[in-house]
Amino acid sequence: MPALDPGFTALPYRALGDAALQRARELGAAHADFRFERVRWQDIRVRDAALQGTADDQDLGFAVRVIHGGAWGFAAGVHLTLDEAIRVAETAVEVAKVSSALTTVPVEIADEPVYDDVVWVSSYVQDPFAVSLADKTAVLLDWTNRLRRHSAVQHATAEVLQVHENKYYADLAGTRTTQQRVRLQPRFTAMGADDERGVFDDMSSIAPPAGRGWEYVAGSPADGAWDWDAELAEAPDLLAEKLAAPSVHGGTYDLVVDPTNLWLTIHESIGHATELDRALGYEANYAGTSFATIDKLGTLRYGSEVMHVTGDRTVEHGLATIGYDDEGVATQRWDIVKDGILVGYQLDRPMAHLHPELNAARSNGCAYADSPGHIPIQRMANVSLQPAADEVSTDDLVARVERGLYVVGDKSWSIDMQRFNFQFTGQRFYAIRDGRLEGQVRNAAYQATTTDFWGSMEAVGGPGTWVLNGAFNCGKAQPGQVAAVSHGCPSALFRDVRILNTDDEGAH
């Protein structure tokens, strides 16, 4: 396990936390927690072998959250002094006093064991912030140079976004946690055009963002790095084929979905739909509600019997993986959909107390704030579709299709406010005829309702097809917060899915 960053541990977070919590106790808070964070970001962007820009940023500060008079109070500060910690605690209590007059149901939180002075660090080898900007830029410049050697590639971009997050949490019950995690998102895009056909398109990398260090970029694939050499060599030919590919004929097809595409469908149609606050209507003013309301728990047929979906904040290298959440809850793995039936939700401590029938009246560790200036809210775990027990390959799934499509890589998407009606495109679609791939087709999108789509899932691939994908930019709440989350899944076979020709649809 990498060591905690000494630049963080030298900061006075323990003394500030002690002062803030003591003042909250003196003022009669029923609950108080203190959160101190340092979040560092770095983004490097290149285009056509030229550096386009870099950004380096840091968010440093602390927050106090209290329950007083049956209401929440919250305040944050950036001046690292004991007087400021006390003032922020006093402000949080004053906010709660004002809020109590407007609170119809007193706030209570689910119980959680005390974790006294525990440390958790994510699984990585080399902190990307320890690698020089020049060395990282050189890698990206090389990627665009290699892509542009191919005649089909007119322009090429590459980027890497890196995050180093440190967090200290303490509460009146006695829990104290100190945590550190690293994540990064490398990617490239090759762009080209067929002037005779009037076609322009691109081909992006399908490498997922990961809770890993710089070894994911510069290490050996045998040690967990992505095989960038293989993908850089393949992408220009894939782009050339895509530019020359025929347009898909709209209709009903069987669909084999690669995990590099299916993860996004999981995110939008399962991950968001099973956030309990959304299902209860808390997000209605911003990003919608959910068709998967709590009265359907245990009865809703979400998908076919081969559908087993878990929530997990513990999986190695997951973007939402952490040891303890922002309410001091030890993170867990649990079932959300089992044998196709909705059996669970994602919870924080207030939601778990409101619905003690879920997760044995305990939070499953889904509270997170993206900044010391933001209050923790219920955020998505690593929500993943589990593979078959037997080793079923993607080729095995393709072999079961007489007429269909195989989709690889994510692209655009659209879903309604209840997470029910949707359509998704992909980086590339391949025609399947009589159990074999026949080359790419263009302008395809698949469209369905959530329950029809997952209900049509006939088979899932085995463990060898399972890949942990994800996104850095999941948005939620007002004021808006952004969180990173992973979704693991195998390849999967779906029957009789509606396929649109996006050019034809656009013409209407």
C-alpha positions in Angstrom: 0.0 0.0 0.0 1.4 3.4 -0.9 2.1 5.7 2.1 -0.1 8.7 2.9 1.2 11.8 1.3 3.3 13.6 3.9 2.3 16.9 2.4 -1.3 16.1 3.6 -0.5 14.5 6.9 1.5 17.6 7.9 -1.8 19.7 7.7 -3.5 20.4 11.0 -6.7 18.5 10.3 -6.8 16.6 13.6 -6.6 19.7 15.7 -9.2 21.5 13.6 -11.5 18.5 13.8 -11.2 18.3 17.6 -12.0 22.0 18.0 -15.0 21.9 15.6 -16.5 18.8 17.1 -16.0 20.0 20.7 -17.8 23.3 19.9 -20.7 21.4 18.2 -21.0 19.2 21.3 -21.1 22.3 23.6 -23.9 23.8 21.5 -26.0 20.7 21.8 -25.6 19.0 18.5 -27.1 15.5 18.4 -24.6 14.5 15.7 -21.7 16.4 14.2 -19.1 15.3 11.7 -15.9 17.1 10.4 -14.5 16.5 7.0 -11.1 17.9 5.8 -10.1 17.4 2.2 -7.4 18.2 -0.3 -8.3 17.3 -3.9 -5.7 17.8 -6.6 -6.5 17.7 -10.4 -4.2 17.8 -13.4 -5.3 17.7 -17.1 -3.0 17.6 -20.1 -4.3 18.0 -23.6 -2.5 17.6 -27.0 -3.6 17.8 -30.6 -1.6 16.8 -33.7 1.7 16.5 -31.8 1.3 20.0 -30.2 0.5 20.7 -26.5 -2.9 22.5 -26.4 -3.0 23.2 -22.7 -2.5 22.0 -19.1 -4.5 22.7 -16.0 -3.4 22.2 -12.4 -5.8 22.8 -9.5 -6.3 22.1 -5.9 -9.3 22.3 -3.5 -8.4 22.5 0.1 -10.7 23.1 3.1 -13.0 21.6 5.6 -16.7 21.3 6.5 -18.8 20.7 9.6 -22.2 19.1 9.4 -24.5 18.8 12.4 -28.0 17.6 13.4 -29.5 20.1 15.9 -33.1 20.4 16.8 -33.9 17.6 14.3 -32.5 19.5 11.3 -29.3 19.5 9.3 -26.8 22.4 9.5 -23.8 22.7 7.3 -20.9 25.2 6.9 -17.4 25.1 5.4 -14.2 27.0 5.6 -10.8 27.4 4.0 -8.7 29.2 6.7 -6.8 26.5 8.7 -7.0 27.9 12.2 -8.7 26.8 15.4 -10.7 30.0 15.5 -12.1 29.3 12.0 -12.9 25.7 12.9 -14.9 26.9 15.9 -16.6 29.6 13.8 -17.6 27.1 11.1 -19.1 24.7 13.8 -21.1 27.6 15.2 -22.3 28.6 11.8 -23.4 25.0 11.1 -25.5 25.0 14.3 -27.1 28.3 13.5 -28.0 27.0 10.0 -29.7 24.0 11.7 -31.6 26.2 14.1 -33.0 28.1 11.1 -33.8 24.9 9.2 -35.5 23.3 12.2 -38.5 25.6 11.8 -38.9 24.3 8.2 -38.2 20.6 9.0 -41.4 18.5 9.2 -39.7 15.1 9.8 -36.8 15.2 12.3 -33.5 14.1 10.8 -32.1 10.9 12.1 -29.3 8.7 10.8 -28.7 4.9 10.8 -26.4 3.5 13.4 -22.8 2.6 12.4 -19.9 1.0 14.3 -17.1 3.3 15.4 -13.8 3.1 13.5 -11.1 4.7 15.6 -8.2 6.2 13.7 -8.2 3.9 10.6 -6.3 4.5 7.4 -7.2 3.4 3.8 -5.2 4.0 0.6 -6.4 2.9 -2.9 -4.5 0.3 -4.9 -1.9 1.9 -7.2 1.8 1.9 -7.7 3.0 5.3 -9.0 1.2 8.5 -8.1 0.7 10.3 -11.4 1.5 13.6 -9.7 5.0 12.3 -9.0 5.7 12.0 -12.8 6.9 15.1 -14.5 4.6 17.1 -16.7 7.2 16.8 -19.5 7.2 13.0 -19.3 3.5 12.8 -19.4 3.2 15.2 -22.2 5.7 13.3 -24.2 3.6 10.2 -24.0 0.5 12.0 -25.3 2.5 13.7 -28.1 3.8 10.3 -29.2 0.3 8.9 -29.3 -0.9 11.6 -31.7 2.2 11.2 -33.9 1.6 7.4 -34.2 -2.0 7.9 -35.1 -1.3 10.5 -37.8 1.0 8.2 -39.7 -2.0 6.4 -41.1 -3.6 8.0 -44.2 -7.1 7.8 -42.8 -6.2 10.0 -39.8 -6.3 13.7 -40.5 -6.3 14.9 -36.9 -5.5 13.2 -33.5 -6.0 14.3 -29.9 -4.9 12.8 -26.6 -5.6 13.7 -23.0 -5.0 12.5 -19.5 -7.0 13.7 -16.4 -5.5 12.8 -13.0 -6.9 13.2 -9.5 -5.2 12.7 -6.1 -7.7 12.9 -3.3 -7.0 13.0 0.5 -9.7 13.1 3.1 -9.9 13.1 6.9 -13.3 12.4 8.6 -14.2 12.6 12.3 -17.5 12.6 14.2 -18.8 12.9 17.7 -19.3 9.1 18.0 -15.5 8.6 17.8 -14.9 7.5 14.2 -11.8 8.9 12.6 -10.7 7.9 9.1 -7.8 9.1 6.9 -7.9 8.1 3.3 -6.1 8.6 0.0 -7.0 7.6 -3.5 -5.7 8.2 -7.0 -7.5 7.9 -10.3 -6.8 8.8 -13.9 -8.4 8.9 -17.3 -6.1 8.6 -20.4 -7.7 8.7 -23.8 -7.1 9.5 -27.5 -9.2 10.2 -30.6 -8.4 9.7 -34.3 -10.4 11.8 -36.7 -10.8 11.5 -40.5 -13.1 12.1 -43.5 -14.1 10.5 -46.7 -14.5 13.6 -49.0 -16.1 11.7 -51.8 -18.9 10.4 -49.6 -19.1 13.5 -47.5 -18.5 11.5 -44.3 -16.6 12.6 -41.2 -16.1 10.4 -38.2 -13.7 9.6 -35.4 -12.4 6.6 -33.4 -11.7 7.0 -29.7 -9.8 4.7 -27.4 -12.0 2.3 -25.4 -9.6 2.2 -22.4 -11.6 2.8 -19.3 -10.7 5.4 -16.6 -9.3 3.6 -13.6 -8.5 3.9 -9.9 -4.8 3.3 -10.8 -1.6 5.2 -11.0 0.7 6.2 -13.8 1.6 2.5 -14.2 -1.8 2.1 -16.1 -0.2 4.2 -18.9 3.5 3.4 -18.8 3.5 -0.1 -17.3 3.3 -3.5 -18.7 -0.1 -5.0 -19.7 1.0 -8.1 -17.7 1.0 -5.9 -14.6 -2.4 -4.3 -15.2 -1.6 -1.5 -17.7 -3.9 -1.0 -20.7 -2.4 -2.3 -23.9 -2.0 1.2 -25.5 0.4 0.0 -28.2 -2.2 -2.5 -29.5 -5.0 0.0 -29.4 -3.0 2.8 -31.1 -2.0 0.4 -33.9 -5.6 -0.8 -34.4 -7.5 2.5 -34.2 -6.5 4.0 -37.6 -7.6 0.9 -39.5 -10.8 0.8 -37.5 -11.4 4.4 -38.5 -10.8 3.7 -42.1 -13.2 0.8 -42.0 -15.8 2.9 -40.3 -15.6 5.7 -42.9 -16.2 3.2 -45.7 -18.8 1.2 -43.9 -22.4 1.0 -45.2 -25.2 2.6 -43.2 -27.3 0.3 -41.1 -30.8 -0.6 -42.0 -33.2 0.2 -39.2 -35.2 -2.7 -37.7 -35.1 -5.4 -35.1 -31.9 -7.1 -34.4 -30.3 -9.4 -31.9 -27.5 -7.4 -30.1 -24.3 -8.5 -28.6 -23.0 -5.7 -26.4 -19.3 -5.4 -25.4 -18.6 -4.3 -21.9 -17.0 -1.2 -23.3 -20.5 -0.1 -24.3 -22.7 -1.9 -21.9 -21.3 -0.1 -18.8 -22.9 3.2 -19.8 -26.3 1.6 -20.2 -25.9 0.1 -16.7 -25.0 3.6 -15.4 -28.0 5.3 -16.8 -30.7 2.7 -16.6 -29.7 0.9 -13.4 -27.2 2.9 -11.5 -29.2 6.1 -11.4 -32.5 4.4 -11.2 -31.6 2.6 -8.0 -30.4 5.6 -6.0 -32.9 5.6 -3.2 -33.1 9.4 -3.0 -34.0 9.6 -6.7 -36.6 6.8 -6.3 -38.1 8.8 -3.4 -38.3 12.0 -5.6 -35.4 14.0 -4.1 -33.9 14.6 -7.5 -37.1 15.5 -9.3 -36.2 19.2 -9.6 -32.9 18.5 -11.4 -32.2 15.2 -13.0 -35.5 13.4 -12.6 -37.0 10.5 -10.5 -37.0 6.8 -11.1 -39.5 4.2 -12.4 -38.0 1.8 -9.8 -39.9 3.1 -6.9 -39.6 1.5 -3.4 -43.1 0.0 -3.5 -41.7 -2.3 -6.3 -38.9 -3.7 -4.1 -38.9 -7.5 -4.3 -41.5 -7.6 -7.1 -40.3 -5.5 -10.0 -39.1 -7.7 -12.9 -36.1 -5.5 -13.9 -34.7 -8.0 -16.4 -34.2 -11.7 -17.2 -33.2 -14.4 -14.8 -29.5 -14.1 -15.8 -29.4 -10.5 -14.5 -27.4 -10.1 -11.3 -26.4 -6.6 -10.5 -24.4 -5.5 -7.4 -23.5 -2.3 -5.8 -19.9 -2.3 -4.6 -17.7 0.4 -3.1 -14.9 -2.1 -2.4 -13.8 -3.5 -5.8 -10.1 -3.0 -6.5 -9.4 0.0 -8.9 -13.0 1.1 -8.9 -13.6 4.8 -9.4 -16.1 4.9 -6.6 -14.1 2.6 -4.4 -13.1 3.9 -0.9 -12.6 2.4 2.5 -15.2 4.6 4.4 -17.7 7.0 3.0 -18.3 10.6 3.9 -20.5 9.6 6.8 -18.0 7.3 8.4 -19.6 4.1 7.1 -17.4 1.2 6.1 -18.0 0.4 2.4 -19.7 -2.8 1.3 -20.9 -4.9 -1.6 -24.6 -5.9 -1.9 -27.2 -7.0 -4.4 -29.4 -4.6 -6.3 -31.0 -6.9 -8.9 -30.9 -10.7 -8.3 -32.3 -13.2 -10.8 -33.8 -10.2 -12.6 -35.8 -8.9 -9.6 -35.2 -5.5 -7.9 -33.9 -6.4 -4.4 -31.9 -3.4 -3.2 -31.0 0.3 -3.4 -28.0 2.6 -2.8 -28.3 4.2 0.6 -26.7 6.8 2.9 -27.3 7.0 6.7 -30.5 9.2 6.6 -32.0 7.1 3.9 -31.2 3.9 5.7 -32.9 5.2 8.9 -36.0 6.2 6.9 -36.2 2.7 5.4 -35.0 0.1 7.9 -36.2 -2.7 5.8 -33.2 -2.1 3.5 -29.7 -3.5 4.2 -30.6 -4.4 7.8 -31.3 -0.7 8.6 -27.7 0.2 7.8 -26.2 2.5 5.2 -24.3 0.7 2.5 -21.7 3.5 2.4 -22.9 5.7 -0.5 -22.4 9.2 0.9 -20.0 11.4 -0.9 -19.1 15.1 -1.4 -16.9 16.1 -4.3 -15.5 19.1 -2.4 -15.0 20.4 1.2 -17.4 23.1 0.3 -20.2 20.7 -0.5 -22.5 18.6 1.8 -22.3 14.8 1.4 -25.2 13.4 -0.7 -26.1 9.9 -1.7 -23.9 9.0 -4.7 -23.6 6.0 -6.9 -21.5 3.0 -6.0 -19.7 0.9 -8.6 -22.8 -0.7 -9.9 -21.9 -3.9 -11.9 -23.5 -6.7 -13.9 -22.1 -10.0 -12.8 -20.8 -12.6 -15.3 -21.9 -16.1 -15.9 -20.3 -18.8 -13.7 -19.0 -20.7 -16.7 -16.4 -19.3 -19.1 -18.6 -18.0 -22.0 -16.7 -15.9 -24.5 -17.9 -13.0 -26.6 -17.4 -15.2 -29.7 -19.7 -17.8 -28.1 -22.4 -15.1 -27.8 -21.9 -14.0 -31.4 -22.1 -17.6 -32.6 -25.7 -17.7 -31.2 -26.9 -14.9 -33.5 -28.2 -15.4 -37.1 -28.9 -11.7 -37.8 -27.7 -9.0 -35.4 -25.1 -6.4 -34.4 -22.1 -6.3 -32.1 -21.4 -3.0 -30.5 -18.1 -1.8 -29.1 -17.3 1.4 -27.2 -19.6 4.1 -25.8 -20.5 7.3 -27.5 -23.8 9.3 -27.2 -26.9 8.5 -25.2 -30.3 9.7 -24.2 -32.6 8.7 -21.4 -35.8 10.1 -19.9 -36.3 11.6 -16.5 -37.5 8.3 -15.0 -34.6 6.3 -16.4 -37.0 4.2 -18.5 -37.0 5.2 -22.2 -33.5 5.4 -23.8 -31.3 5.1 -26.8 -27.5 4.5 -27.0 -25.0 4.7 -29.8 -21.4 3.3 -29.8 -17.9 3.7 -31.2 -18.5 1.0 -33.7 -21.1 -1.6 -34.7 -20.4 -4.8 -36.6 -23.0 -6.8 -38.6 -23.5 -10.4 -37.5 -24.5 -13.0 -40.0 -25.0 -16.6 -39.2 -22.8 -16.4 -36.1 -19.9 -14.4 -37.6 -18.9 -10.8 -37.7 -19.1 -9.2 -41.2 -17.6 -5.8 -40.8 -18.7 -2.4 -39.5 -21.9 -0.6 -40.2 -22.5 3.1 -39.6 -25.2 5.3 -38.0 -26.7 2.8 -35.6 -28.3 3.3 -32.2 -30.2 0.9 -30.0 -33.5 2.0 -28.4 -35.7 0.4 -25.7 -37.3 0.8 -22.3 -35.2 -0.3 -19.4 -37.3 -3.3 -18.4 -37.8 -4.5 -22.0 -34.0 -4.2 -22.7 -32.8 -6.1 -19.6 -35.7 -8.5 -20.0 -34.4 -9.4 -23.5 -31.0 -10.4 -22.1 -30.6 -14.0 -22.9 -27.1 -14.7 -21.8 -24.0 -13.0 -20.3 -20.4 -13.8 -20.9 -18.1 -15.4 -18.4 -15.5 -13.9 -16.1 -13.0 -13.7 -19.0 -15.2 -11.1 -20.7 -15.8 -8.9 -17.5 -14.3 -5.4 -17.7 -14.4 -2.6 -15.2 -15.3 0.6 -17.1 -16.6 3.9 -15.9 -16.8 7.7 -16.0 -15.2 10.6 -14.2 -18.1 13.0 -14.7 -21.4 11.7 -13.1 -23.4 14.8 -12.2 -26.0 15.2 -9.5 -27.6 17.6 -7.0 -28.1 21.3 -6.7 -25.6 22.9 -6.3 -24.2 20.4 -8.8 -21.6 17.8 -7.7 -19.5 15.5 -9.9 -18.3 12.0 -8.9 -16.4 9.3 -10.6 -17.9 5.8 -10.8 -17.0 2.4 -12.3 -19.3 -0.2 -13.8 -18.1 -3.7 -14.4 -19.8 -6.0 -16.8 -19.3 -9.0 -19.2 -20.4 -9.1 -22.8 -24.1 -9.8 -23.1 -26.6 -11.1 -25.7 -30.0 -9.4 -26.1 -32.8 -10.5 -28.4 -35.0 -8.5 -30.7 -33.7 -5.0 -29.9 -34.9 -2.0 -32.0 -32.1 -0.5 -34.0 -32.4 3.0 -35.5 -30.5 4.6 -38.4 -29.5 7.9 -36.8 -29.2 9.6 -40.2 -32.7 8.6 -41.2 -34.0 9.7 -37.7 -32.2 13.0 -38.0 -33.8 13.7 -41.3 -37.2 13.7 -39.7 
